[in-house]
Amino acid sequence: MLGKRCCCGGGRKDNKRKPMVRDWISCARAMRKGLVGAKPLAFNLWILDLLNYQEGDTLDDLFPGTNGMAEAIASRP
């Protein structure tokens, strides 16, 4: 669950958020993470922005191989 909505619903809705989050991202690929398919920090932060992740929300990382999403959550202000 993410906030009060199911994760399948796309996160918490926030119509007043500005600037809006883009529906695409361009960033450098992750290098030397030890796992093929590892995502860079910028990508994981973008995902959290898309979901409007807020402190106290829970997020189940289904593929925690490099612990990238946990690092992204910990690095947020």
C-alpha positions in Angstrom: 0.0 0.0 0.0 1.1 3.5 -0.7 -0.6 6.1 1.5 -4.3 5.4 1.3 -4.3 4.0 -2.2 -3.3 0.7 -3.6 0.1 0.7 -5.3 -1.7 -0.5 -8.4 -3.6 2.8 -8.6 -0.4 4.8 -9.2 0.4 6.5 -5.9 -1.2 9.4 -4.2 -3.0 12.0 -6.3 -1.9 15.6 -5.9 -3.6 18.0 -8.3 -1.9 21.1 -6.8 1.7 19.8 -7.2 3.9 22.3 -9.1 6.0 21.9 -11.0 4.4 18.8 -12.4 6.6 15.6 -12.7 7.5 14.8 -16.2 6.4 11.5 -17.6 9.9 10.7 -18.9 13.4 10.9 -17.6 16.8 11.1 -19.2 19.8 10.3 -17.0 23.1 8.4 -17.1 22.8 4.6 -16.7 24.0 3.0 -13.5 27.6 1.8 -13.9 29.4 -0.9 -11.8 26.5 -1.6 -9.5 27.2 -5.3 -9.5 23.9 -6.3 -11.1 22.6 -6.1 -14.7 19.5 -3.9 -14.9 20.4 -1.8 -11.8 18.8 1.7 -12.0 20.6 4.9 -11.2 19.7 7.1 -8.2 18.1 9.7 -10.5 15.7 7.1 -11.9 14.6 5.9 -8.5 14.0 9.5 -7.3 11.9 10.1 -10.4 9.8 7.0 -9.6 9.2 8.3 -6.1 8.2 11.7 -7.5 5.8 10.0 -9.9 4.2 8.2 -7.0 4.2 11.4 -4.8 6.0 9.3 -2.2 5.9 11.1 1.2 7.6 10.3 4.5 5.7 7.6 6.3 4.5 5.9 3.1 5.6 2.3 2.5 7.0 1.0 -0.7 7.7 -2.7 -1.3 10.7 -3.1 -3.5 10.1 -6.3 -5.4 13.6 -6.4 -6.8 15.9 -5.1 -4.1 19.1 -6.4 -5.7 21.3 -3.3 -5.3 19.2 -1.7 -2.6 18.8 1.3 -5.0 15.2 2.3 -4.0 16.0 2.2 -0.3 19.0 4.5 -0.9 16.8 6.8 -2.9 14.2 7.0 -0.1 17.0 7.6 2.5 18.5 10.4 0.3 15.2 12.4 0.0 15.1 15.6 2.1 
